[in-house]
Amino acid sequence: MTIAVCVLSVAFIITLTKYILYRRQVRDICRQLAFIRENQSDIRIRLDINSREFVDLTESLNKLNDELKKLDIYYKDKDKKLKDALSNVSHDIRTPLTSLKGYFELVSKEEDAEKRAGYEQIIKERIDTLSELLEELFTFTRLQDEAYQVELSEIDMTKPVLDTLFSFYEEIQSTVEEPSIDICEDKIMVMGNEIAIKRLAGNLIKNALVHGDGELKIVYGNDKDSEECVVFSVANSVKNPSEIDVSQVFDRFYKADKARSKSSTGLGLAIAKQYAERMGGEIKATLVDNEFKIEVKFSGKRK
């Protein structure tokens, strides 16, 4: 009986000691977590007790802290990108707005009908430019949201490509002397989104018209190396190839035109890249001599 009491007493003392040590360790972990949270510290939680349970708990807490740090960096980066977007685009929006104000004042004072008509045409062009800038900014911002889904279905890619090309017909004819256009008019089925393909193709064509120097080449059809792949490419000659950094052309706000003399946000190719990737395609830019070319590839079959 005495031995049993002694054993129970020893067991009780050991359990009580462990309980006290465990409570102390829990309080210490809580203090360390409070310090990390309040000071945004990168220190790791330390242990005084080498218990399997506490080791597992500490590893889990340290991993959670690492993940929270990554999330914090991610959202700070997203916030910075948004601020950069607003800052970069403010100049492009302010310019047509300032111009509009001036021309509205001229229209209100002008009595000559012909001059008034000229001012009104300029106002319309400035409003169109402003609308395009705002639409690009809206589209780019929407594509930054990982939750935003581009709905895909099997579609005939030829139709939106032709529709987009026709919408640029007058611009191409007025700015390019002898465009080279090689378009397959057969049905080519891809997993895509009609609106996204129109926007992608339109941005590539517009980029070539705004920043190119003639000799526009547009190609659409099955890849010469694979009947399972469809290619859309836009190429044009450029005046100052040394000013173009091919590795950066798809970055947001990148402009080879450092003086920002063109009315664009620098988002067109960034949007094209995101749409291409959202539809499972590949997009790349090349610069050979003075020919700048952007090529997009999708998996697709001719019907």
Residue pairs with C-beta under 8 A, 6 or more apart in sequence:
21 48
21 49
22 49
22 51
22 54
24 48
25 47
25 48
25 49
25 54
28 48
29 45
29 54
29 57
29 58
29 61
32 43
32 45
32 46
33 45
33 61
35 41
35 43
36 43
36 45
36 65
42 69
44 62
45 58
45 61
45 62
45 65
46 58
47 54
47 55
47 58
78 144
81 144
81 252
82 141
82 144
84 252
84 253
85 137
85 140
85 141
85 252
85 253
88 253
88 265
88 266
89 133
89 137
89 265
89 267
91 260
92 133
92 260
92 263
92 264
92 265
93 130
93 133
93 134
95 263
96 126
96 127
96 129
96 130
96 133
96 263
97 130
99 122
99 126
100 123
100 126
100 127
100 130
103 119
103 122
103 123
103 126
104 123
106 119
107 116
107 119
107 120
107 123
110 116
110 119
129 263
133 263
133 264
133 265
136 264
136 265
136 267
136 268
136 271
137 265
137 267
139 199
139 267
139 271
140 252
140 265
140 267
140 270
140 271
140 274
142 148
143 271
143 274
143 275
143 278
150 193
150 196
150 275
150 278
150 279
151 193
152 191
152 192
152 193
152 279
152 280
153 191
153 192
153 193
154 189
154 190
154 191
155 189
155 190
155 191
155 192
155 193
155 194
155 197
156 187
156 188
156 189
156 303
157 188
157 189
157 190
157 192
157 197
157 230
157 232
157 298
157 300
158 184
158 185
158 186
158 187
158 188
158 220
159 194
160 194
160 195
160 197
160 198
160 201
161 183
161 197
161 201
161 220
161 232
162 183
162 185
163 198
164 197
164 198
164 201
164 202
164 205
165 181
165 183
165 201
165 205
165 218
167 202
168 202
168 205
168 206
168 209
171 209
172 179
172 205
172 209
172 216
175 209
176 209
176 214
176 215
176 216
177 214
178 215
179 216
179 217
179 218
180 215
180 216
180 217
180 218
181 217
181 218
182 217
182 218
182 219
182 220
182 221
183 218
183 219
183 220
183 221
184 220
184 221
184 222
184 302
186 302
186 303
187 302
187 303
188 221
188 222
188 230
188 300
188 301
188 302
188 303
189 300
189 301
189 303
190 230
190 279
190 298
190 299
190 300
191 279
191 280
191 298
191 299
192 279
192 298
193 275
193 279
196 275
196 278
196 279
197 275
197 279
199 271
199 272
199 275
200 232
200 271
200 272
200 275
200 276
200 296
201 232
203 268
203 269
203 271
203 272
204 232
204 234
204 269
204 272
204 294
204 296
205 218
205 234
206 268
207 234
207 268
207 269
207 294
208 216
208 234
208 235
208 236
208 292
209 216
210 262
210 264
211 236
211 238
211 256
211 257
211 262
212 236
212 237
212 238
212 292
213 236
213 237
213 238
213 239
213 290
214 236
214 237
215 236
215 237
215 291
216 234
216 235
216 236
217 233
217 234
217 235
217 236
217 293
218 233
218 234
218 235
219 231
219 232
219 233
219 235
220 230
220 231
220 232
220 233
221 230
221 231
222 229
222 230
222 231
222 300
222 302
223 229
223 230
223 231
223 297
227 301
227 302
228 299
228 300
228 301
229 297
229 298
229 299
229 300
230 297
230 298
230 299
230 300
231 295
231 296
231 297
232 295
232 296
233 293
233 294
233 295
233 296
234 293
234 294
235 291
235 292
235 293
235 294
236 291
236 292
236 293
237 290
237 291
237 292
238 244
238 256
238 287
238 290
238 291
238 292
239 290
240 256
241 287
241 289
241 290
241 292
243 256
243 258
244 256
244 287
244 292
245 254
245 256
246 285
246 286
246 287
248 254
249 256
249 269
249 285
249 294
250 269
250 270
250 272
250 273
250 283
250 285
251 270
252 266
252 267
252 270
253 265
253 266
253 267
253 270
254 266
254 269
254 270
255 262
255 264
255 266
269 285
269 294
272 283
272 294
272 296
273 283
276 282
276 283
276 296
277 283
279 298
280 298
280 299
281 296
281 297
281 298
282 296
282 297
283 294
283 295
283 296
283 297
284 294
284 295
285 292
285 293
285 294
285 295
286 292
286 293
286 295
287 293
